[in-house]
Amino acid sequence: MKIGVVSGNVVSTINFPFFDSKKLMICDYLNSDGSTSGYTIAVDRVGAGVGETVLIMDEGNSARQMFGLDTGPIRAVIVGIVDAADFGETEVG
């Protein structure tokens, strides 16, 4: 699992049927110093919004299991909204 910040929404008019009625969010990964590096596109399961710090399950097999799939085009899922995280000198949330 990783911690990230939601930086935007993804809208697509043509997609794989699995993504119908699912909210896709762009999430920037957070480093322990509070900076960001890299990003992923994750299916939102918790109603997260832009600017929120989130917990991301970034493991394809586990993500598919959350939706009851054996195979499918999913890798990352937002599974929680972070209230606070303490990285020593850096606090997030």
SEVEXGU-952687 format. One record per atom (N, C-alpha, C, O): atom name; residue in three letters; y, x, z. Coordinates in steps of 0.05 Angstrom, whole numbers. Atoms other than C-alpha are relative to their C-alpha. Example, Ala and Ser with C-alpha at 12.3 -4.5 7.8 and 13.67 -1.06 7.14 Angstrom:
BEGIN
atome	residu	y	x	z
N	ALA	-24	18	0 .
CA	ALA	-90	246	156 .
C	ALA	24	18	0 .
O	ALA	24	39	13 .
N	SER	-24	-16	-1 .
CA	SER	-21	273	143 .
C	SER	22	-15	14 .
O	SER	44	-5	18 .
END
This chain:
BEGIN
atome	residu	y	x	z
N	MET	-24	17	0 .
CA	MET	0	0	0 .
C	MET	25	18	0 .
O	MET	25	40	10 .
N	LYS	-25	-15	2 .
CA	LYS	71	21	-13 .
C	LYS	23	-18	8 .
O	LYS	20	-43	9 .
N	ILE	-24	15	-6 .
CA	ILE	140	0	8 .
C	ILE	20	3	-23 .
O	ILE	23	25	-33 .
N	GLY	-19	-1	22 .
CA	GLY	192	-17	-44 .
C	GLY	23	-20	5 .
O	GLY	23	-35	24 .
N	VAL	-23	19	0 .
CA	VAL	257	-54	-57 .
C	VAL	0	-15	-27 .
O	VAL	-2	-3	-48 .
N	VAL	-1	16	24 .
CA	VAL	260	-111	-106 .
C	VAL	27	4	-14 .
O	VAL	48	0	-2 .
N	SER	-25	-5	15 .
CA	SER	311	-93	-160 .
C	SER	5	-19	-22 .
O	SER	27	-19	-34 .
N	GLY	-5	19	22 .
CA	GLY	302	-149	-210 .
C	GLY	-24	-18	-6 .
O	GLY	-45	-13	5 .
N	ASN	21	19	9 .
CA	ASN	262	-205	-242 .
C	ASN	-8	8	-28 .
O	ASN	7	20	-43 .
N	VAL	9	-3	27 .
CA	VAL	220	-201	-305 .
C	VAL	-5	-28	-12 .
O	VAL	-18	-44	0 .
N	VAL	3	26	14 .
CA	VAL	223	-259	-354 .
C	VAL	-13	7	-27 .
O	VAL	-2	23	-42 .
N	SER	12	-4	26 .
CA	SER	176	-262	-414 .
C	SER	-7	-27	-12 .
O	SER	-19	-44	2 .
N	THR	7	26	12 .
CA	THR	168	-319	-463 .
C	THR	-28	0	-11 .
O	THR	-40	-21	-15 .
N	ILE	27	-3	10 .
CA	ILE	102	-293	-490 .
C	ILE	-15	19	19 .
O	ILE	-6	42	23 .
N	ASN	15	-17	-18 .
CA	ASN	50	-266	-441 .
C	ASN	-29	-9	1 .
O	ASN	-36	-29	-10 .
N	PHE	27	7	-5 .
CA	PHE	-22	-266	-420 .
C	PHE	0	-26	17 .
O	PHE	16	-27	36 .
N	PRO	0	26	-14 .
CA	PRO	-40	-337	-394 .
C	PRO	-1	3	31 .
O	PRO	9	-14	45 .
N	PHE	1	-3	-29 .
CA	PHE	-54	-309	-324 .
C	PHE	28	-1	13 .
O	PHE	31	-10	35 .
N	PHE	-27	-2	-11 .
CA	PHE	21	-298	-314 .
C	PHE	16	-25	-1 .
O	PHE	38	-26	9 .
N	ASP	-14	26	0 .
CA	ASP	40	-370	-328 .
C	ASP	5	-10	28 .
O	ASP	-13	-9	45 .
N	SER	-9	10	-26 .
CA	SER	78	-398	-268 .
C	SER	-1	21	23 .
O	SER	0	13	46 .
N	LYS	-1	-21	-20 .
CA	LYS	77	-331	-232 .
C	LYS	26	16	-3 .
O	LYS	35	21	-25 .
N	LYS	-25	-14	0 .
CA	LYS	140	-294	-212 .
C	LYS	-5	30	0 .
O	LYS	-20	41	17 .
N	LEU	3	-29	2 .
CA	LEU	143	-221	-234 .
C	LEU	26	13	9 .
O	LEU	48	5	1 .
N	MET	-23	-14	-11 .
CA	MET	190	-173	-198 .
C	MET	-2	30	-6 .
O	MET	-23	41	-5 .
N	ILE	-2	-29	3 .
CA	ILE	213	-102	-212 .
C	ILE	4	11	28 .
O	ILE	23	3	42 .
N	CYS	-2	-12	-27 .
CA	CYS	202	-61	-148 .
C	CYS	3	30	-2 .
O	CYS	-14	43	-14 .
N	ASP	-3	-29	-2 .
CA	ASP	230	9	-137 .
C	ASP	-14	10	25 .
O	ASP	-9	-1	47 .
N	TYR	14	-11	-23 .
CA	TYR	186	51	-92 .
C	TYR	19	14	18 .
O	TYR	37	28	9 .
N	LEU	-17	-14	-20 .
CA	LEU	218	76	-27 .
C	LEU	-14	25	10 .
O	LEU	-38	24	16 .
N	ASN	9	-25	-13 .
CA	ASN	210	147	-3 .
C	ASN	6	0	29 .
O	ASN	21	-18	39 .
N	SER	-4	0	-28 .
CA	SER	209	165	70 .
C	SER	29	6	8 .
O	SER	37	1	31 .
N	ASP	-28	-5	-6 .
CA	ASP	282	187	66 .
C	ASP	18	-23	-8 .
O	ASP	42	-21	-6 .
N	GLY	-16	23	8 .
CA	GLY	304	119	40 .
C	GLY	8	0	-29 .
O	GLY	18	-20	-39 .
N	SER	-6	-1	29 .
CA	SER	313	142	-32 .
C	SER	-22	-14	-15 .
O	SER	-43	-19	-5 .
N	THR	21	13	17 .
CA	THR	276	109	-89 .
C	THR	-9	20	-22 .
O	THR	5	38	-30 .
N	SER	11	-16	22 .
CA	SER	231	141	-141 .
C	SER	-23	-16	-13 .
O	SER	-42	-24	0 .
N	GLY	20	15	15 .
CA	GLY	191	105	-194 .
C	GLY	3	-30	6 .
O	GLY	18	-39	24 .
N	TYR	0	29	-3 .
CA	TYR	179	31	-200 .
C	TYR	-26	-12	-9 .
O	TYR	-42	2	-22 .
N	THR	22	15	10 .
CA	THR	126	-21	-213 .
C	THR	9	-29	-5 .
O	THR	30	-37	5 .
N	ILE	-4	29	4 .
CA	ILE	124	-93	-237 .
C	ILE	-22	-14	15 .
O	ILE	-46	-9	10 .
N	ALA	19	12	-18 .
CA	ALA	90	-136	-185 .
C	ALA	2	-30	-1 .
O	ALA	23	-42	-4 .
N	VAL	1	30	-3 .
CA	VAL	68	-209	-179 .
C	VAL	9	-6	28 .
O	VAL	-2	6	47 .
N	ASP	-10	8	-27 .
CA	ASP	105	-241	-121 .
C	ASP	-16	-22	12 .
O	ASP	-19	-44	0 .
N	ARG	15	20	-15 .
CA	ARG	61	-278	-71 .
C	ARG	14	-11	24 .
O	ARG	4	-29	37 .
N	VAL	-12	8	-26 .
CA	VAL	111	-286	-15 .
C	VAL	29	-11	-3 .
O	VAL	41	-17	17 .
N	GLY	-27	11	4 .
CA	GLY	177	-310	-46 .
C	GLY	22	20	5 .
O	GLY	43	13	15 .
N	ALA	-20	-21	-4 .
CA	ALA	214	-244	-44 .
C	ALA	23	-4	-20 .
O	ALA	20	-16	-41 .
N	GLY	-24	1	17 .
CA	GLY	284	-238	-74 .
C	GLY	11	28	-6 .
O	GLY	3	47	7 .
N	VAL	-13	-26	7 .
CA	VAL	326	-183	-105 .
C	VAL	14	11	24 .
O	VAL	28	-3	38 .
N	GLY	-13	-13	-22 .
CA	GLY	349	-133	-54 .
C	GLY	-18	2	25 .
O	GLY	-11	16	44 .
N	GLU	17	-1	-24 .
CA	GLU	292	-146	-4 .
C	GLU	-19	23	-1 .
O	GLU	-28	32	-22 .
N	THR	20	-20	-3 .
CA	THR	247	-92	22 .
C	THR	-27	-13	3 .
O	THR	-30	-32	18 .
N	VAL	25	14	2 .
CA	VAL	175	-110	7 .
C	VAL	-24	19	4 .
O	VAL	-21	43	0 .
N	LEU	26	-14	-2 .
CA	LEU	103	-88	20 .
C	LEU	-15	-6	-26 .
O	LEU	-19	-29	-32 .
N	ILE	13	3	26 .
CA	ILE	67	-76	-46 .
C	ILE	-28	11	1 .
O	ILE	-33	34	9 .
N	MET	28	-9	3 .
CA	MET	-8	-73	-56 .
C	MET	-1	10	-29 .
O	MET	0	-6	-48 .
N	ASP	0	-12	26 .
CA	ASP	-11	-25	-115 .
C	ASP	-27	11	-7 .
O	ASP	-30	35	-12 .
N	GLU	27	-8	6 .
CA	GLU	-85	-23	-128 .
C	GLU	-12	-22	-17 .
O	GLU	-16	-44	-8 .
N	GLY	9	20	19 .
CA	GLY	-112	-59	-189 .
C	GLY	-22	-18	9 .
O	GLY	-21	-42	7 .
N	ASN	23	16	-8 .
CA	ASN	-179	-81	-161 .
C	ASN	7	-19	23 .
O	ASN	0	-42	23 .
N	SER	-8	17	-23 .
CA	SER	-150	-107	-95 .
C	SER	19	-22	-9 .
O	SER	17	-45	0 .
N	ALA	-18	20	10 .
CA	ALA	-95	-143	-133 .
C	ALA	-15	-22	-14 .
O	ALA	-10	-46	-11 .
N	ARG	16	20	14 .
CA	ARG	-146	-178	-177 .
C	ARG	-16	-17	19 .
O	ARG	-19	-41	15 .
N	GLN	15	15	-20 .
CA	GLN	-188	-198	-117 .
C	GLN	17	-21	14 .
O	GLN	7	-42	21 .
N	MET	-18	20	-12 .
CA	MET	-127	-233	-87 .
C	MET	1	-25	-16 .
O	MET	6	-47	-5 .
N	PHE	-2	23	18 .
CA	PHE	-128	-279	-147 .
C	PHE	-28	-10	-9 .
O	PHE	-30	-28	-25 .
N	GLY	27	8	7 .
CA	GLY	-204	-285	-152 .
C	GLY	-9	8	-28 .
O	GLY	-24	-6	-40 .
N	LEU	7	-10	27 .
CA	LEU	-209	-245	-217 .
C	LEU	-19	24	1 .
O	LEU	-16	41	18 .
N	ASP	17	-24	3 .
CA	ASP	-263	-197	-238 .
C	ASP	14	21	-18 .
O	ASP	13	45	-12 .
N	THR	-16	-17	18 .
CA	THR	-219	-169	-294 .
C	THR	26	-15	-5 .
O	THR	28	-39	-2 .
N	GLY	-26	13	6 .
CA	GLY	-147	-182	-313 .
C	GLY	22	20	-1 .
O	GLY	19	43	9 .
N	PRO	-22	-19	4 .
CA	PRO	-80	-151	-329 .
C	PRO	19	0	24 .
O	PRO	43	-5	21 .
N	ILE	-16	-1	-24 .
CA	ILE	-55	-144	-258 .
C	ILE	-6	26	16 .
O	ILE	-29	34	19 .
N	ARG	3	-25	-16 .
CA	ARG	-43	-81	-217 .
C	ARG	14	-2	27 .
O	ARG	2	8	47 .
N	ALA	-16	-1	-24 .
CA	ALA	10	-94	-164 .
C	ALA	7	-29	9 .
O	ALA	13	-46	-8 .
N	VAL	-7	26	-12 .
CA	VAL	24	-153	-117 .
C	VAL	18	5	24 .
O	VAL	13	22	41 .
N	ILE	-16	0	-24 .
CA	ILE	80	-164	-67 .
C	ILE	-14	-17	20 .
O	ILE	-18	-41	16 .
N	VAL	16	14	-20 .
CA	VAL	43	-183	-4 .
C	VAL	15	-4	26 .
O	VAL	5	-17	45 .
N	GLY	-15	4	-24 .
CA	GLY	98	-181	49 .
C	GLY	29	8	-3 .
O	GLY	36	24	-20 .
N	ILE	-28	-7	-2 .
CA	ILE	172	-178	64 .
C	ILE	4	16	25 .
O	ILE	-3	7	47 .
N	VAL	-3	-18	-23 .
CA	VAL	190	-120	110 .
C	VAL	25	-7	15 .
O	VAL	47	-8	4 .
N	ASP	-23	5	-18 .
CA	ASP	235	-137	169 .
C	ASP	13	27	8 .
O	ASP	37	29	8 .
N	ALA	-11	-26	-8 .
CA	ALA	242	-64	191 .
C	ALA	-22	21	-4 .
O	ALA	-46	15	0 .
N	ALA	19	-22	2 .
CA	ALA	209	3	178 .
C	ALA	14	25	11 .
O	ALA	38	30	4 .
N	ASP	-12	-23	-13 .
CA	ASP	222	67	218 .
C	ASP	-14	25	-12 .
O	ASP	-38	29	-7 .
N	PHE	10	-25	12 .
CA	PHE	214	133	180 .
C	PHE	10	24	15 .
O	PHE	16	45	3 .
N	GLY	-11	-22	-16 .
CA	GLY	237	177	237 .
C	GLY	30	-3	2 .
O	GLY	40	-21	16 .
N	GLU	-29	2	0 .
CA	GLU	311	188	223 .
C	GLU	11	-22	-18 .
O	GLU	34	-31	-15 .
N	THR	-9	21	19 .
CA	THR	314	135	168 .
C	THR	-13	-26	7 .
O	THR	-37	-28	11 .
N	GLU	10	27	-5 .
CA	GLU	308	61	183 .
C	GLU	5	-17	-25 .
O	GLU	26	-15	-37 .
N	VAL	-2	18	23 .
CA	VAL	296	9	129 .
C	VAL	-3	-28	10 .
O	VAL	-18	-34	28 .
N	GLY	3	28	-7 .
CA	GLY	305	-66	133 .
C	GLY	23	-12	13 .
O	GLY	22	-36	20 .
END
